[in-house]
Amino acid sequence: MLKPLLSGFMPQVELAIYWEKKPRFLFYEDIYKVWVMFAVESGSFYYEIGDKKGSATFGDLVLCPPNTPFRRVINAPLTFYFFELNWVDTEQSSSHRVEEMIPAGKVSLLDTMRLTQNYAMMKKWRSWPLSVRLPRYNHYCQDIWLLYCDGLEEGMLPTEAELTRDPDRDPLMQEAQRRIQQQAFSALNLKQIASDLGITQVHLSKKFSASFGVTPLRYLTSLRLNKAKMLLLETNMTIEQISECCGYQNGFYLNRVFVKYEHTTPSRYRHTHRM
């Protein structure tokens, strides 16, 4: 399983900076000598790291390896934590290198409630001296990383009826589920995932449906819509910005999918459910 392998590597924070409503980055491109992580609390930005590109917003972490060009442009005023990291093999038994295991680019956290609690606790320490603040930030950064690792195993299920837990579920389909979760908010290609797993897209759809009771496309849609609903209620981002952060081409396409499955428009959903 990937989760135990990833959770065996823990981030150690060497530097932590909190930026609030940053309107733009000083440089379009930067290169760091260590691993860096951007943990987004609000706003959004576009990034390119090697062949990885996309938009990140609340619930996303963007990781960049050392000595790698990191290009980025802020789409909406960005509030985020910037971490410089070292990775420690806590089990000291893995045959994998950090570069092989830690994903470069964007990863998305499924438990945004706990993430929000972590951000709130981190804010309490931001005015303290670095010697006091850094150990606390290190603790919460590690917990945020474990949130991502936990999400690889648990996933965000459309409903309990659609995806019931089964320890005997097909391992190949568990890997398919993990890949869909990892790539859900970018330009995901289900045909490519099927090819990577050594099966056809038709075979993937049948086996995934047998394991989870829902097609891969429906599962992908549920992940994207859940994130869209969260962004509609918790941010002031436009529909176009939200669509880009959720993996859709534009606001029109998000609107069409939203109406099909939620039976209302994104704008009406925001107006009705926002406190």
C-alpha positions in Angstrom: 0.0 0.0 0.0 1.2 3.5 -0.8 0.0 5.1 2.4 2.4 3.3 4.8 5.3 4.0 2.5 4.5 7.7 2.2 3.7 8.1 5.9 7.1 6.6 6.7 8.6 9.9 5.3 7.8 12.8 7.6 8.5 16.5 6.8 10.8 18.4 9.1 10.2 22.2 8.9 13.4 24.2 8.5 11.6 27.5 7.7 8.0 28.6 7.9 6.4 31.9 6.7 2.8 32.9 6.7 1.6 35.1 3.9 -1.8 36.8 4.1 -3.6 38.0 1.0 -0.5 38.2 -1.1 -1.4 39.9 -4.4 1.5 38.7 -6.5 4.7 36.7 -6.3 8.0 38.7 -6.4 9.4 36.3 -9.1 7.5 34.3 -11.7 10.1 31.6 -11.4 12.2 30.5 -8.5 14.5 27.6 -7.7 15.0 26.3 -4.1 17.8 24.3 -2.7 15.5 22.2 -0.5 12.0 20.8 -0.8 9.3 23.5 -0.4 5.6 23.3 0.3 2.9 25.9 -0.3 -0.2 25.1 1.9 -3.0 27.3 0.6 -5.5 28.7 3.1 -7.4 30.9 0.7 -7.1 32.4 -2.8 -5.6 30.5 -5.7 -2.5 30.4 -7.8 -1.4 28.8 -11.1 1.9 26.7 -11.0 4.2 24.8 -13.2 6.8 22.3 -11.8 8.4 20.2 -14.5 5.5 18.6 -16.4 3.1 19.2 -13.5 0.8 22.2 -13.9 -2.5 23.4 -12.6 -4.2 25.7 -10.1 -4.2 25.3 -6.3 -6.6 26.7 -3.8 -7.8 25.9 -0.2 -7.3 22.2 0.5 -4.3 21.9 -1.8 -0.6 21.5 -1.1 2.0 22.2 -3.8 5.3 20.5 -3.3 8.5 21.4 -5.3 11.7 19.3 -5.1 15.1 20.9 -4.7 16.8 22.5 -7.7 13.6 22.4 -9.8 12.2 25.5 -11.6 8.9 26.5 -9.8 6.8 28.9 -11.9 3.7 30.5 -10.4 1.2 33.3 -10.8 -1.4 34.3 -8.3 -5.0 34.2 -9.6 -6.7 35.6 -6.5 -5.0 37.2 -3.4 -3.3 34.3 -1.7 -3.1 33.4 1.9 -0.8 30.5 2.5 2.0 28.9 4.6 5.4 28.5 2.9 7.5 25.7 4.3 11.1 24.7 3.6 11.4 21.0 4.4 13.7 18.1 4.9 12.2 14.6 4.7 13.1 12.1 7.4 12.7 8.3 6.9 11.1 7.6 10.3 11.1 3.8 9.8 14.7 3.8 8.4 13.8 0.6 6.5 12.5 1.9 3.2 14.4 1.0 0.1 12.8 4.0 -1.7 14.4 7.3 -1.9 12.5 10.5 -1.0 12.6 11.6 -4.7 10.8 8.4 -5.7 8.1 8.7 -3.1 7.2 12.3 -2.4 4.9 13.6 -5.2 6.0 16.9 -6.9 3.1 19.2 -7.8 -0.3 19.5 -6.2 -1.9 17.1 -3.8 -5.4 17.6 -2.4 -6.6 17.0 1.2 -9.9 15.4 1.7 -10.4 16.2 5.4 -10.7 20.0 5.0 -12.4 20.3 8.4 -9.3 19.1 10.2 -7.1 21.1 7.9 -9.0 24.3 8.9 -8.5 23.4 12.5 -4.7 23.1 11.9 -4.6 26.4 10.2 -6.5 28.0 13.1 -4.0 26.6 15.6 -1.0 27.7 13.5 -2.3 31.3 13.5 -2.2 31.4 17.2 1.6 31.1 17.1 2.5 33.3 14.2 3.5 36.3 16.3 5.8 34.3 18.6 9.6 34.1 18.2 10.8 31.6 15.6 12.3 29.4 18.3 8.9 29.0 19.8 6.9 29.0 16.6 8.9 26.6 14.5 8.3 23.4 16.7 4.6 24.1 16.7 4.5 24.6 12.9 6.5 21.4 12.5 3.9 19.5 14.5 1.0 20.9 12.4 2.8 20.5 9.1 3.4 16.8 9.9 -0.3 16.4 10.8 -1.2 18.0 7.4 1.0 15.5 5.7 -0.7 12.7 7.5 -4.0 14.0 6.4 -2.9 13.6 2.8 -1.6 10.0 3.5 -4.9 9.1 5.3 -6.8 10.4 2.3 -5.0 8.0 0.0 -6.4 5.1 2.0 -9.8 6.3 2.8 -10.8 8.5 -0.1 -13.8 10.8 -0.3 -16.8 8.6 -1.0 -19.8 9.9 -2.9 -22.2 8.2 -0.5 -21.9 5.3 1.9 -24.2 3.3 -0.4 -22.1 3.9 -3.4 -18.8 3.1 -1.9 -18.8 0.6 1.0 -15.6 -0.4 2.7 -14.3 -3.9 1.9 -10.9 -5.1 3.0 -11.0 -7.8 0.3 -11.5 -5.2 -2.5 -9.5 -5.7 -5.7 -6.0 -4.2 -5.1 -5.8 -3.1 -8.7 -9.0 -1.1 -8.3 -7.7 0.4 -5.0 -4.7 1.6 -7.1 -7.1 3.0 -9.7 -9.0 4.8 -6.9 -5.8 6.3 -5.5 -4.7 7.5 -9.0 -8.1 9.2 -9.6 -7.9 10.9 -6.2 -4.4 12.2 -6.9 -5.3 13.5 -10.3 -8.9 14.5 -9.8 -8.4 18.2 -9.9 -6.2 18.4 -13.0 -6.5 17.1 -16.6 -7.2 13.5 -15.7 -7.3 10.9 -18.4 -9.1 7.7 -17.4 -7.9 6.0 -20.6 -4.3 6.7 -19.5 -5.0 5.4 -16.0 -6.4 2.2 -17.5 -3.4 1.8 -19.7 -1.0 2.4 -16.8 -2.8 -0.4 -15.0 -2.5 -2.8 -18.0 -6.2 -2.9 -18.8 -8.6 -1.3 -21.2 -10.9 1.6 -20.2 -13.9 -0.6 -20.6 -12.4 -3.2 -18.3 -11.5 -0.5 -15.8 -15.1 0.8 -15.8 -16.5 -2.7 -15.2 -14.0 -3.7 -12.5 -14.2 -0.4 -10.7 -18.0 -0.5 -10.7 -17.9 -4.1 -9.3 -15.6 -3.0 -6.5 -17.1 0.3 -5.6 -20.6 0.3 -7.0 -20.0 3.4 -9.1 -18.2 4.1 -12.4 -14.7 5.8 -12.4 -16.2 8.8 -14.1 -19.0 9.1 -11.5 -16.4 8.8 -8.7 -14.3 11.5 -10.3 -17.3 13.8 -10.7 -18.2 13.3 -7.0 -14.7 14.4 -6.0 -14.8 17.5 -8.2 -18.3 18.5 -7.1 -17.5 18.1 -3.5 -14.5 20.4 -3.9 -16.6 22.8 -5.9 -19.3 23.0 -3.2 -16.6 23.6 -0.6 -15.1 26.4 -2.6 -18.5 28.0 -3.3 -19.3 28.2 0.4 -15.9 29.0 1.9 -14.3 31.3 -0.7 -15.2 34.3 -2.8 -13.7 32.8 -5.9 -15.6 33.2 -9.2 -17.2 30.2 -10.9 -14.5 30.3 -13.6 -11.7 30.2 -10.9 -13.5 27.3 -9.1 -14.0 25.4 -12.3 -10.2 25.6 -13.0 -9.4 24.5 -9.5 -11.7 21.5 -9.8 -10.4 20.1 -13.1 -13.0 21.5 -15.4 -12.3 23.4 -18.6 -14.4 26.5 -17.8 -17.4 27.7 -15.7 -19.9 26.7 -18.4 -18.8 23.0 -18.1 -18.9 23.1 -14.3 -22.3 24.7 -14.4 -23.6 21.9 -16.7 -22.2 19.1 -14.5 -23.5 20.9 -11.3 -27.0 21.2 -12.7 -27.0 17.5 -13.8 -26.0 16.1 -10.4 -27.0 18.8 -7.9 -30.1 20.0 -9.7 -29.2 23.6 -9.2 -26.6 26.1 -10.6 -23.3 26.8 -8.7 -24.4 30.4 -8.1 -27.8 29.4 -6.7 -26.1 26.7 -4.5 -23.8 29.4 -3.1 -26.7 31.8 -2.4 -28.9 29.1 -0.8 -26.3 27.4 1.4 -23.9 30.2 2.4 -24.4 31.5 5.9 
